[in-house]
Amino acid sequence: MIQKAGHSDPDKTLPVLNTLEFFALKMPKNSDLRQQYRAMDNAAQKRLLKQHSSRLNLESVAIENLANKPQHIEEIEWFASPSDTNKLLAHIAKETDPIAKDIMSISPGVAPGDKKRWDYVGSKGGSEPGVVSFAFLVTSKAGHSYAVSGSWNNPNAPVDRNKFQALMNRLLNLLAEQVQA
């Protein structure tokens, strides 16, 4: 789907790591696997993940290594620019299968009053120390879909998730004012 949606550099984010693989590769005791993974093409990365699944497990993840400072965010991530994310959201908006949109609407990421400005609000967010991303897929009362996304990354220090969420919600509200004017 990443390729079909028009990601600008799919090889940078493929194969898509599951959450456990993502965090396990960031662990100090898996630094050898992380270095190998980074040097490989997609097919070899898939083989490495499969071959070393016993090392990339829940027991290998120590939350204290992830809780306070950025860990390898320029090496191991789900890489997508806001433009790439918007392309994916546009792809989801056009899909006839409603499952992704249903999932995205469970926790819309906006206040109830702001949600009322739209016919549909779906969101996806994610964060870890040094990284925060929010993406919204909204449909106006007139039936027009819009994608709004943003990211804030700092490889040296945590970022302010609450401040960024407030900025993204403000951006979404400004869009609502424009499309309803």
C-alpha positions in Angstrom: 0.0 0.0 0.0 2.9 2.3 0.7 4.1 2.0 -2.9 0.5 2.2 -4.3 -0.2 5.4 -2.4 2.9 7.1 -3.9 5.4 7.2 -1.0 8.4 9.3 -2.2 11.0 6.8 -1.0 9.4 3.4 -0.2 12.7 1.6 0.2 13.4 3.9 3.2 10.5 2.5 5.1 10.1 -1.0 3.7 9.8 -3.6 5.0 7.3 -2.1 7.4 8.5 -3.1 10.9 5.9 -4.3 13.4 6.0 -2.5 16.7 8.0 -5.2 18.4 10.7 -5.4 15.7 10.8 -1.6 15.7 11.6 -1.3 19.4 13.7 -4.4 19.6 16.1 -3.1 16.9 16.6 0.0 19.0 17.9 -1.9 22.0 21.6 -1.8 22.9 21.9 -5.6 22.9 20.6 -5.7 19.3 23.0 -3.1 18.0 24.7 -5.7 15.8 21.4 -6.5 14.1 20.5 -2.8 13.8 23.7 -2.1 12.0 23.3 -5.2 9.7 19.6 -4.2 9.0 20.6 -0.6 8.0 23.1 -1.9 5.5 20.8 -4.3 3.7 18.2 -4.1 0.9 14.6 -4.8 1.6 14.7 -8.5 0.8 17.7 -9.1 3.1 16.1 -7.0 5.8 13.0 -9.3 5.7 15.3 -12.4 6.0 17.2 -10.9 8.9 13.9 -10.1 10.7 12.7 -13.7 10.2 16.0 -15.3 11.0 16.5 -13.3 14.3 12.8 -13.2 15.4 13.9 -15.0 18.6 16.1 -12.0 19.5 13.6 -9.4 18.4 11.1 -10.4 21.0 9.3 -8.8 24.0 12.0 -10.0 26.4 14.6 -8.0 24.4 12.8 -4.7 24.9 13.8 -2.7 28.0 11.4 0.3 28.4 14.0 2.2 30.3 16.1 2.4 27.1 13.2 4.1 25.3 11.5 6.3 28.0 13.6 9.4 28.2 15.7 10.2 25.2 15.6 9.6 21.5 17.0 6.2 20.4 18.2 5.8 16.8 15.4 7.8 15.3 17.4 8.6 12.2 18.1 4.9 11.6 15.1 2.9 12.7 11.7 4.5 12.1 8.5 4.3 10.1 9.8 6.9 7.6 7.2 9.1 5.9 7.1 12.8 5.3 3.9 14.7 5.9 3.4 14.6 2.1 3.8 10.8 2.1 1.4 10.5 4.9 -1.2 12.7 3.1 -0.9 10.6 0.0 -1.6 7.5 2.1 -4.6 9.2 3.7 -5.9 10.2 0.3 -5.5 6.6 -0.8 -7.5 5.4 2.3 -10.2 8.0 1.6 -10.7 6.6 -1.9 -10.8 2.9 -0.8 -14.2 1.3 -0.8 -13.4 -0.9 2.1 -14.3 1.2 5.2 -12.2 -0.8 7.8 -9.2 1.6 7.9 -11.5 4.6 8.2 -13.5 2.9 10.9 -10.3 2.2 12.9 -9.0 5.7 12.4 -12.3 7.2 13.8 -12.2 5.3 17.1 -10.0 7.9 18.7 -10.3 11.0 16.5 -7.7 13.0 18.3 -9.8 16.2 18.5 -12.1 17.7 21.1 -15.8 16.8 20.7 -16.7 20.4 19.8 -14.1 20.4 17.0 -15.2 17.1 15.8 -18.7 18.5 15.1 -17.2 20.7 12.4 -16.7 17.7 10.2 -18.8 14.9 8.8 -16.0 12.4 9.5 -12.8 12.7 11.5 -10.1 10.0 11.6 -6.6 10.2 13.0 -3.4 8.4 13.5 -0.7 9.6 15.8 2.5 8.2 17.2 5.3 9.3 19.4 8.4 8.3 21.2 11.1 10.5 22.7 12.3 12.7 19.9 9.4 12.0 17.6 5.8 13.0 17.3 3.5 12.7 14.4 -0.2 13.4 13.9 -2.3 12.8 10.8 -6.0 13.6 10.2 -8.3 12.4 7.5 -11.5 14.6 7.6 -14.6 14.9 5.5 -16.4 18.2 5.3 -20.2 18.5 5.7 -20.2 19.1 1.9 -18.5 15.7 1.4 -14.9 16.8 0.5 -12.0 14.9 2.0 -8.9 16.5 3.4 -5.6 15.1 4.8 -3.6 17.1 7.4 -0.4 15.7 8.8 2.8 16.8 10.5 5.8 15.6 12.3 8.4 17.0 14.7 11.6 15.1 15.2 14.7 15.9 17.3 17.4 13.2 17.5 19.0 14.9 20.6 16.0 15.6 22.9 12.4 14.7 23.5 9.8 16.9 21.8 6.7 18.5 23.4 3.9 16.1 22.3 1.1 18.2 23.9 2.3 21.4 22.2 2.5 19.7 18.9 -0.9 18.2 19.2 -2.3 21.6 20.1 -0.7 23.1 16.9 -2.1 20.3 14.7 -5.6 20.7 16.2 -5.3 24.5 15.5 -4.3 23.7 11.9 -7.3 21.4 11.6 -9.6 24.1 13.0 -8.2 26.7 10.6 -9.0 24.3 7.7 -12.5 23.8 9.0 -13.0 27.6 9.0 -11.7 27.8 5.4 -13.8 24.9 3.9 -17.0 26.1 5.7 -16.6 29.8 4.7 
